[in-house]
Amino acid sequence: MTLYLIVFFALWGVFYISAVKGDIVVPFEYLALAIFIIFAGQRFETGNDWLTYRDHYLALQQFGFSGGDSPQFPAFEPLYVLTVWLSGHLFDFQTFLFIVAVFNGLILFWFAKVWGASFCGLAAIYYAWVYLATQMATTRYSLAMSFILLALICLAQSRRALAYALILVAAGFHFFSLAFIPIVLLIGRRLSFRLAILTLVIGFVFVHLVLLAVSSGALDSLPFSEKIVFYLDQATVKQISFGSVGYIGLNLAFFYWIMKGEGVLIEDNKMLLVKWSMFYLLFFQVVVWMLPVFWNRVQIFVIVIQACVLSKYMVDRRNVLFLLASAAISLAAFTKFLADPAFISYIPYQSYWVDKVLTDSAREDGTLRFMEAIDQNKLRAH
């Protein structure tokens, strides 16, 4: 866990310097980018999903596309399969992971620059909240999110046709990317705080009335009732955790702050993106809280928007106290993740360059920890 905390304090430390100076320190921006890329890019048997992705990568090399269709792998999207197949003819799996980290890091860096925010701040917040679950786990989804961010950059530059094309490309890496089309369509439309809260309340009541009707058998005659029951049994959690309630409360506070426009000096189109993306996340968190698999994916997108807003605000206002409070909350969330038994596959962190190549001291229990993490996630789901 120590190395994870060192990276945490390094990113927040360089961001602190920018906030104190009230200006973006360019050398620190590149330092943060290097840390972001290298830490994820040269990991070895560390993080969730690495074994599945590695075996899929090797299967495509050995057996062609038929190897990737094996029942032992999830249903991977076509563009991801094609990318892996092409990469497998040029690089090994470790090099592929590094290339993915470089691509994702550069897109995030570009997004921060377009927004006018400090990448140090974006990286510090992103690292604490979603880095472990994206850059060190869900390879397909991390690539998809990079294309979604590229789409938003194109929208900011009034290239809408290219933006929609990039969303389709993102869906080729992960189908859930299509869930962000409503945000793109709603950019340009205004959102009031009263309407947002009313929608959340009505949506919450409606969904729970439907669930109550389904569980009581009142809707058995409808064609979709069996599918709803299936998802209730397989994909839902029975009760919301205290941590999730706290996180929802934090997002509600951020949403209120943004809707009131408290000191956030950004352009109108960016402000609308912030408002709609936050509302979208809260909709999933409040209305369909029993399906965390959905709002966790939306969170990965929204945290980038939040981080850009907070980063720009703290540097522009030189608000060090706000930064320290944000760092403290982020540290609490980060250590909670690391202490979770389901994150056993992340500890200890192993470097391919150092632990495998230079010293040949890498542990040989990576597969075992991967399987234990899967078991822990299954226990938590039930």
C-alpha positions in Angstrom: 0.0 0.0 0.0 3.0 2.3 0.6 3.8 2.9 -3.0 0.2 3.8 -3.8 0.3 6.4 -1.1 3.6 7.8 -2.3 2.1 8.3 -5.7 -1.0 9.9 -4.1 1.1 12.5 -2.1 3.4 13.1 -5.1 0.4 14.1 -7.3 -1.3 16.2 -4.7 2.1 17.7 -3.7 2.8 19.1 -7.2 -0.8 20.3 -7.5 -0.4 22.1 -4.2 2.5 24.1 -5.6 0.4 25.2 -8.6 -2.4 26.2 -6.3 -0.1 28.2 -4.0 1.5 30.0 -7.0 -1.9 30.5 -8.6 -0.6 29.4 -11.9 0.0 26.1 -13.8 3.6 25.0 -13.4 4.4 23.4 -16.8 7.3 21.1 -15.7 5.0 19.7 -12.9 2.3 19.1 -15.5 4.6 16.8 -17.4 5.8 15.1 -14.2 2.2 14.3 -13.3 1.6 12.9 -16.8 4.7 10.7 -16.5 3.6 9.3 -13.2 0.1 8.7 -14.5 1.4 6.8 -17.5 4.3 4.8 -15.9 2.5 3.7 -12.8 -0.3 2.0 -14.8 1.6 1.2 -18.0 4.3 -1.0 -16.5 2.3 -2.8 -13.8 2.8 -6.5 -13.7 0.0 -8.9 -12.6 -1.5 -6.1 -10.6 -5.1 -4.9 -10.6 -8.4 -6.5 -11.5 -9.1 -8.1 -14.9 -5.4 -8.4 -15.9 -5.6 -12.2 -16.2 -8.7 -12.1 -18.4 -7.2 -9.5 -20.7 -3.8 -11.2 -20.9 -5.3 -14.6 -21.7 -7.6 -13.0 -24.3 -4.6 -11.2 -25.8 -2.6 -14.5 -26.1 -5.6 -16.4 -27.4 -6.0 -14.0 -30.3 -2.3 -14.4 -31.2 -2.3 -18.1 -31.0 -5.7 -19.0 -32.6 -6.8 -15.8 -34.4 -10.3 -14.4 -33.9 -11.7 -17.8 -33.0 -9.5 -17.8 -29.9 -11.1 -14.6 -28.7 -14.6 -16.1 -29.1 -13.9 -18.6 -26.4 -16.7 -18.9 -23.7 -14.1 -18.3 -21.0 -13.9 -14.6 -22.1 -16.6 -12.0 -21.7 -18.2 -10.7 -24.9 -15.6 -8.2 -26.0 -16.5 -5.4 -28.5 -15.3 -5.6 -32.1 -12.9 -2.6 -32.2 -11.2 -3.8 -29.0 -10.8 -7.3 -30.5 -9.4 -5.9 -33.7 -7.0 -3.6 -31.8 -5.7 -6.5 -29.7 -5.4 -8.7 -32.7 -3.3 -6.0 -34.6 -1.3 -5.2 -31.5 -0.5 -8.9 -30.9 1.3 -9.0 -34.2 3.6 -6.2 -33.1 3.9 -6.2 -29.3 3.6 -8.4 -26.2 0.9 -7.9 -23.6 3.0 -5.7 -21.3 3.9 -3.4 -24.2 0.2 -3.2 -25.1 -0.7 -2.2 -21.5 1.9 0.6 -21.7 0.6 1.9 -25.0 -2.9 2.0 -23.6 -1.7 4.0 -20.6 0.2 6.4 -22.9 -2.9 6.9 -25.0 -5.3 7.4 -22.0 -2.8 9.7 -20.3 -2.3 11.9 -23.3 -6.0 12.3 -23.9 -6.6 13.3 -20.3 -3.7 15.7 -20.6 -5.2 17.3 -23.7 -8.7 17.4 -22.2 -7.3 19.3 -19.2 -5.5 21.8 -21.5 -8.7 22.4 -23.6 -10.6 23.0 -20.3 -7.8 25.4 -19.1 -7.3 23.3 -16.0 -4.2 22.0 -14.3 -3.4 18.4 -15.3 -1.7 18.0 -11.9 -5.1 18.6 -10.2 -7.0 16.4 -12.7 -4.5 13.6 -12.1 -4.5 13.9 -8.3 -8.3 13.7 -8.1 -8.7 11.1 -10.8 -6.0 8.9 -9.2 -7.7 8.9 -5.8 -11.2 8.1 -7.1 -11.2 6.0 -10.3 -7.6 5.4 -11.4 -7.4 1.9 -9.8 -10.7 0.9 -11.4 -9.9 2.1 -14.9 -6.2 2.5 -15.8 -5.3 -0.6 -13.7 -8.3 -2.8 -14.5 -11.0 -2.2 -17.2 -8.7 -1.8 -20.2 -11.6 -1.7 -22.7 -13.6 0.9 -20.8 -10.6 3.1 -20.2 -10.0 3.2 -24.0 -13.7 3.9 -24.6 -13.7 6.8 -22.1 -10.7 8.4 -23.9 -12.7 8.4 -27.1 -15.7 10.0 -25.3 -13.4 12.7 -24.0 -12.1 13.2 -27.6 -15.8 13.6 -28.6 -16.3 16.3 -26.0 -13.3 18.1 -27.3 -14.7 18.0 -30.8 -18.0 19.4 -29.5 -16.2 22.3 -27.9 -14.7 23.0 -31.3 -18.1 22.8 -33.0 -17.2 19.6 -34.9 -20.4 17.7 -34.1 -20.2 15.1 -36.8 -16.7 14.0 -35.7 -17.9 14.0 -32.1 -20.7 11.5 -32.9 -18.4 9.4 -34.9 -16.0 9.2 -31.9 -18.9 8.1 -29.7 -19.5 5.2 -32.1 -15.8 4.4 -32.0 -16.0 4.4 -28.2 -18.9 2.0 -28.4 -16.7 -0.3 -30.5 -14.5 -0.6 -27.4 -17.3 -0.7 -24.8 -21.0 -0.7 -25.6 -21.8 1.3 -22.4 -20.3 4.3 -24.2 -23.7 4.8 -25.9 -25.1 5.7 -22.5 -23.4 9.1 -22.8 -25.3 10.1 -25.9 -28.0 11.9 -23.8 -25.4 14.1 -22.3 -24.1 15.1 -25.7 -27.7 15.8 -26.9 -28.5 17.8 -23.9 -25.5 20.1 -24.0 -26.9 23.5 -25.0 -30.1 23.1 -23.0 -30.4 24.7 -19.7 -31.1 22.8 -16.5 -32.7 24.2 -13.3 -31.9 23.0 -9.9 -35.5 22.6 -9.0 -36.3 20.6 -12.1 -33.3 18.3 -11.4 -34.3 17.5 -7.9 -37.9 17.0 -8.8 -36.8 14.6 -11.5 -34.7 12.6 -9.1 -37.5 12.3 -6.6 -40.1 11.3 -9.2 -37.7 8.8 -10.8 -36.9 7.3 -7.4 -40.5 6.8 -6.5 -41.5 5.5 -9.9 -38.6 2.9 -10.1 -39.4 1.6 -6.6 -43.1 1.3 -7.4 -42.3 -0.7 -10.5 -39.9 -2.9 -8.5 -42.5 -3.4 -5.8 -45.1 -4.4 -8.4 -42.7 -6.8 -10.1 -41.7 -8.5 -6.8 -45.4 -8.9 -5.8 -46.2 -10.5 -9.2 -48.5 -7.7 -10.2 -46.7 -7.3 -13.6 -46.2 -11.0 -14.4 -48.4 -10.6 -17.5 -46.0 -8.0 -19.0 -43.3 -9.4 -21.4 -40.4 -7.6 -19.7 -41.2 -8.7 -16.1 -39.0 -11.8 -16.3 -36.0 -9.8 -17.4 -36.5 -7.3 -14.6 -36.7 -10.2 -12.0 -33.5 -11.6 -13.5 -31.6 -8.4 -13.1 -33.0 -8.0 -9.6 -31.5 -11.3 -8.7 -28.2 -11.1 -10.6 -27.1 -7.5 -10.9 -28.5 -5.6 -7.9 -27.3 -5.0 -4.4 -29.8 -5.5 -1.6 -29.0 -2.4 0.4 -26.9 0.7 -0.2 -23.7 1.1 1.8 -22.9 4.0 4.1 -19.9 4.8 1.9 -22.2 5.1 -1.2 -24.7 7.3 0.8 -21.8 9.6 1.7 -20.6 9.7 -1.8 -24.1 10.6 -3.1 -24.3 13.3 -0.5 -20.9 14.7 -1.6 -22.1 14.7 -5.2 -25.3 16.5 -4.3 -23.3 19.2 -2.5 -21.1 19.6 -5.6 -24.2 19.7 -7.8 -25.7 22.4 -5.6 -22.5 24.4 -5.7 -22.3 24.2 -9.5 -25.9 25.0 -10.0 -25.6 28.1 -7.8 -22.4 29.1 -9.8 -20.4 29.7 -6.7 -17.1 31.1 -8.0 -16.8 28.7 -10.9 -15.7 30.9 -13.8 -16.0 28.8 -16.9 -17.7 29.2 -20.3 -21.4 28.6 -20.7 -21.0 25.4 -22.8 -18.6 23.9 -20.3 -20.9 24.9 -17.4 -23.8 23.1 -19.1 -21.7 20.0 -19.6 -20.8 20.0 -15.8 -24.5 20.4 -14.8 -25.8 17.7 -17.1 -23.1 15.2 -16.4 -23.5 15.7 -12.6 -27.3 15.3 -13.0 -26.7 12.2 -15.1 -24.5 10.6 -12.4 -27.0 11.5 -9.6 -29.8 10.1 -11.6 -28.1 6.7 -11.7 -27.0 7.0 -8.1 -30.4 8.0 -6.6 -33.0 6.5 -8.9 -31.3 3.2 -9.7 -28.9 3.0 -6.7 -29.4 -0.8 -6.6 -27.4 -1.1 -9.8 -24.0 0.2 -8.9 -22.5 -1.4 -12.0 -24.2 1.4 -14.0 -23.4 4.5 -11.8 -19.8 3.3 -11.3 -19.3 3.5 -15.1 -20.9 6.9 -15.3 -18.7 8.1 -12.4 -15.6 7.4 -14.3 -16.7 9.9 -16.9 -18.1 12.5 -14.5 -15.0 12.5 -12.2 -12.9 13.9 -15.1 -15.4 16.8 -15.4 -15.5 17.4 -11.7 -11.7 17.3 -11.4 -11.3 19.9 -14.2 -13.7 22.2 -12.4 -12.1 21.8 -9.0 -8.6 22.0 -10.4 -9.3 25.2 -12.3 -11.1 26.7 -9.3 -8.4 26.0 -6.8 -5.6 27.3 -9.0 -7.5 30.4 -10.2 -8.6 31.3 -6.6 -5.4 30.0 -4.9 -7.7 28.3 -2.5 -5.3 26.2 -0.5 -7.7 25.3 2.3 -10.2 24.0 -0.3 -7.4 22.0 -1.8 -6.4 20.5 1.5 -10.0 19.6 2.3 -10.4 18.0 -1.1 -7.1 16.1 -0.6 -8.3 14.8 2.8 -11.6 13.5 1.4 -9.8 11.9 -1.5 -7.3 10.3 0.8 -10.1 8.8 2.9 -11.8 7.4 -0.2 -8.5 6.1 -1.6 -7.4 4.3 1.5 -10.9 2.8 1.8 -10.5 1.3 -1.7 -7.1 -0.1 -0.9 -8.4 -1.6 2.4 -11.2 -3.3 0.6 -10.7 -7.1 0.4 -11.8 -7.0 -3.2 -8.7 -5.0 -4.0 -6.3 -7.8 -3.0 -5.1 -8.1 -6.6 -3.7 -4.6 -6.3 -1.4 -5.3 -3.3 1.5 -5.5 -3.5 2.0 -3.3 -6.6 4.5 -4.9 -9.0 6.5 -3.2 -11.6 7.3 -5.1 -14.8 10.5 -3.1 -15.4 11.8 -3.4 -11.8 10.3 -6.5 -10.3 10.2 -8.7 -13.4 13.0 -7.6 -15.8 15.7 -6.0 -13.6 15.5 -7.9 -10.3 13.4 -11.0 -11.3 11.8 -10.7 -7.8 8.1 -10.6 -8.8 5.8 -12.7 -6.7 4.2 -15.7 -8.3 0.8 -15.4 -6.6 -0.8 -12.9 -9.1 -3.3 -15.5 -10.4 -4.2 -16.5 -6.9 -4.8 -12.9 -5.8 -6.8 -12.3 -9.0 -9.1 -15.3 -8.2 -9.5 -14.1 -4.6 -10.5 -10.7 -5.8 -13.2 -12.2 -7.9 -14.5 -14.3 -5.0 -14.6 -11.2 -2.8 -16.6 -9.3 -5.4 -19.1 -12.1 -5.6 -19.5 -12.1 -1.9 -20.1 -8.4 -1.8 -22.7 -8.7 -4.6 -24.7 -11.1 -2.5 
